[in-house]
Amino acid sequence: MTTNVMILGAGFGGLELASALSERLSGEVEVTLVDQHDAFVFGYSKLEILFGHQTTDQVRIPYRGITRPGVEFRQERVLTIDPATRHVVTDVAAYDPDVIVVALGADYDLAATPGFVEGGFEYYSVAGAERLRDELDVFGGGRVLLAVLSIPFKCPPAPYEAMLLLHDRLVARGLRDASELHVVTPQRAPVPVSPETSAALERAMAERGIAYTKRHRVYGIDPDARVAHFKDHDEPFDLFIGIPVHKVPDVLVEAGLTEDGWVKVDPRTLETPYPGVYALGDCAETGIPKAGTFAESDARVVADEIASTILGGGVHASGGTGLCFVEFGNGELGRVDVDFHARGGPTAPLLGPAPAYAAEKAEFGAVRRARWFGV
Ligand SMILES: Cc1cc2nc3c(=O)[nH]c(=O)nc-3n(C[C@H](O)[C@H](O)[C@H](O)COP(=O)(O)OP(=O)(O)OC[C@H]3O[C@@H](n4cnc5c(N)ncnc54)[C@H](O)[C@@H]3O)c2cc1C
């Protein structure tokens, strides 16, 4: 008898899990992979869109390319989940799978920051990256304030990557001398798990005259007066870029799967308190930062759990490992190999930055594209 596995969300984590189950449990599982969209976009491709290196069409990978045996993709929107009875309702059908894996990622709550919808820009969504790209094309120089509006947020290095690449863009357009760049974050360091990467990013910003304020928060902006509100002062801006407040998709709150804002799981197995219901990636609270590489590592944990339920015994991956490439601007990238569960505590050494890692990052994307989509 085959086991029906329903994966909700075909992002970084859902795609890796579908591939792993097809590879390891061929004939044992039937996987239904559901996503509201018709194509996948790597998170880092939003930087490509933002700086005009690639168009949206060039970075979209259509789900119709999924041809893995035992995996069926359906473009549907998940409306309700009853984890106790494992009943899922989408805008197209109702399902009663043996196993549910929730991989719905994180949503953005732009309205949580007063004035942001009216007067701010973001590049964390494809539409936001396109809008900010167009704004940068006509930007004539001035004060750019980039603020991380809450923790947790996806991809800890991404705010710094964007600011370093923006520096390059303004230099190329002859506007850097007419501009002031400032990054603000509530965090104590750019990439807390990697002191080396944090120091290198801080050094890169200092070398380029990019102001950096940590342990501070922007609570809202006044779009008319063009000032950002901090706790005890206001700061003027000409262009405000925010890393939006992140939240779990509403459908997961309504399903009763959340605690303290994110899906509650056993960090070892990624099973929720409901038997046969797992959660992975950005929507789950595992104590690990939100990034595609960790969603992928989570997928290996869940694949092991499902495999051991079906086949018995087996090994259990521990998650929390990943490979990140960090853009430093000027054609240079760093490579960070992260292991949150290393003996003696988390490790995340930095290699580079150096131009050579650009090819490795391209290879990272190409390998996943081939594995998940066969192209
Ligand atoms: C600018 C930027 C740069 C980044 N750079 C990197 C990087 O270099 N390396 C890295 O590892 N990570 C990076 N990330 C982070 C990475 O993109 C995410 O952490 C990763 O995609 C999380 O994977 P996930 O599977 O948990 O969720 P996602 O990949 O977000 O997938 C969730 C899926 O669920 C679907 N969904 C949501 N709600 C519903 C619903 N109700 N019904 C049906 N489908 C639904 C969504 O359409 C989506 O496809 C970056 C992110 C950004 C914004």
The ligand as a Tripos MOL2 file, in Angstrom:
@<TRIPOS>MOLECULE
LIG
   53    58     1     0     0
SMALL
NO_CHARGES

@<TRIPOS>ATOM
      1 C1         16.3250   38.9150   -1.3320 C.3       1 LIG1
      2 C2         16.4440   37.5110   -0.8070 C.ar      1 LIG1
      3 C3         17.6370   36.8110   -0.9580 C.ar      1 LIG1
      4 C4         17.7610   35.5160   -0.4750 C.ar      1 LIG1
      5 N1         18.9480   34.8570   -0.6480 N.ar      1 LIG1
      6 C5         19.0790   33.5990   -0.1800 C.ar      1 LIG1
      7 C6         20.2840   32.8950   -0.3840 C.ar      1 LIG1
      8 O1         21.2430   33.3700   -1.0220 O.2       1 LIG1
      9 N2         20.3970   31.6390    0.1570 N.ar      1 LIG1
     10 C7         19.3580   31.0730    0.8470 C.ar      1 LIG1
     11 O2         19.5050   29.9340    1.3120 O.2       1 LIG1
     12 N3         18.2070   31.7370    1.0620 N.ar      1 LIG1
     13 C8         18.0310   32.9710    0.5510 C.ar      1 LIG1
     14 N4         16.8460   33.6350    0.7440 N.ar      1 LIG1
     15 C9         15.7970   33.0470    1.5950 C.3       1 LIG1
     16 C10        15.0000   31.9620    0.8950 C.3       1 LIG1
     17 O3         14.4130   32.4550   -0.2990 O.3       1 LIG1
     18 C11        13.8950   31.4380    1.8070 C.3       1 LIG1
     19 O4         14.3620   31.2980    3.1200 O.3       1 LIG1
     20 C12        13.4170   30.0960    1.2970 C.3       1 LIG1
     21 O5         12.7590   30.2810    0.0550 O.3       1 LIG1
     22 C13        12.5020   29.3900    2.2880 C.3       1 LIG1
     23 O6         12.0660   28.1860    1.7620 O.3       1 LIG1
     24 P1         10.6320   27.6050    2.1770 P.3       1 LIG1
     25 O7         10.4800   26.3330    1.4190 O.co2     1 LIG1
     26 O8         10.4840   27.5600    3.6460 O.co2     1 LIG1
     27 O9          9.5800   28.7060    1.6710 O.3       1 LIG1
     28 P2          9.3910   29.3360    0.2360 P.3       1 LIG1
     29 O10        10.5370   29.0500   -0.6370 O.co2     1 LIG1
     30 O11         9.0000   30.7520    0.4820 O.co2     1 LIG1
     31 O12         8.1490   28.5380   -0.3430 O.3       1 LIG1
     32 C14         6.8630   28.6280    0.2040 C.3       1 LIG1
     33 C15         5.8740   28.3390   -0.9050 C.3       1 LIG1
     34 O13         4.5650   28.2320   -0.3280 O.3       1 LIG1
     35 C16         3.6380   28.8090   -1.2380 C.3       1 LIG1
     36 N5          2.4200   29.1780   -0.5070 N.ar      1 LIG1
     37 C17         2.3000   30.0320    0.5360 C.ar      1 LIG1
     38 N6          1.0170   30.0770    0.9590 N.ar      1 LIG1
     39 C18         0.3150   29.2330    0.1610 C.ar      1 LIG1
     40 C19        -1.0410   28.8110    0.1200 C.ar      1 LIG1
     41 N7         -1.9780   29.2700    0.9760 N.pl3     1 LIG1
     42 N8         -1.4220   27.9100   -0.8260 N.ar      1 LIG1
     43 C20        -0.4970   27.4030   -1.7070 C.ar      1 LIG1
     44 N9          0.7940   27.7640   -1.7020 N.ar      1 LIG1
     45 C21         1.1990   28.6630   -0.7760 C.ar      1 LIG1
     46 C22         4.3750   29.9850   -1.8230 C.3       1 LIG1
     47 O14         3.8170   30.3440   -3.0830 O.3       1 LIG1
     48 C23         5.8080   29.4570   -1.9400 C.3       1 LIG1
     49 O15         6.1030   28.9410   -3.2220 O.3       1 LIG1
     50 C24        16.6840   34.9110    0.2210 C.ar      1 LIG1
     51 C25        15.4700   35.5930    0.3410 C.ar      1 LIG1
     52 C26        15.3480   36.8670   -0.1680 C.ar      1 LIG1
     53 C27        14.0050   37.5760   -0.0260 C.3       1 LIG1
@<TRIPOS>BOND
     1     1     2 1
     2     2     3 ar
     3     2    52 ar
     4     3     4 ar
     5     4     5 ar
     6     4    50 ar
     7     5     6 ar
     8     6     7 ar
     9     6    13 1
    10     7     8 2
    11     7     9 ar
    12     9    10 ar
    13    10    11 2
    14    10    12 ar
    15    12    13 ar
    16    13    14 ar
    17    14    15 1
    18    14    50 ar
    19    15    16 1
    20    16    17 1
    21    16    18 1
    22    18    19 1
    23    18    20 1
    24    20    21 1
    25    20    22 1
    26    22    23 1
    27    23    24 1
    28    24    25 2
    29    24    26 1
    30    24    27 1
    31    27    28 1
    32    28    29 2
    33    28    30 1
    34    28    31 1
    35    31    32 1
    36    32    33 1
    37    33    34 1
    38    33    48 1
    39    34    35 1
    40    35    36 1
    41    35    46 1
    42    36    37 ar
    43    36    45 ar
    44    37    38 ar
    45    38    39 ar
    46    39    40 ar
    47    39    45 ar
    48    40    41 1
    49    40    42 ar
    50    42    43 ar
    51    43    44 ar
    52    44    45 ar
    53    46    47 1
    54    46    48 1
    55    48    49 1
    56    50    51 ar
    57    51    52 ar
    58    52    53 1
@<TRIPOS>SUBSTRUCTURE
     1 LIG1         1 GROUP 0 **** ****
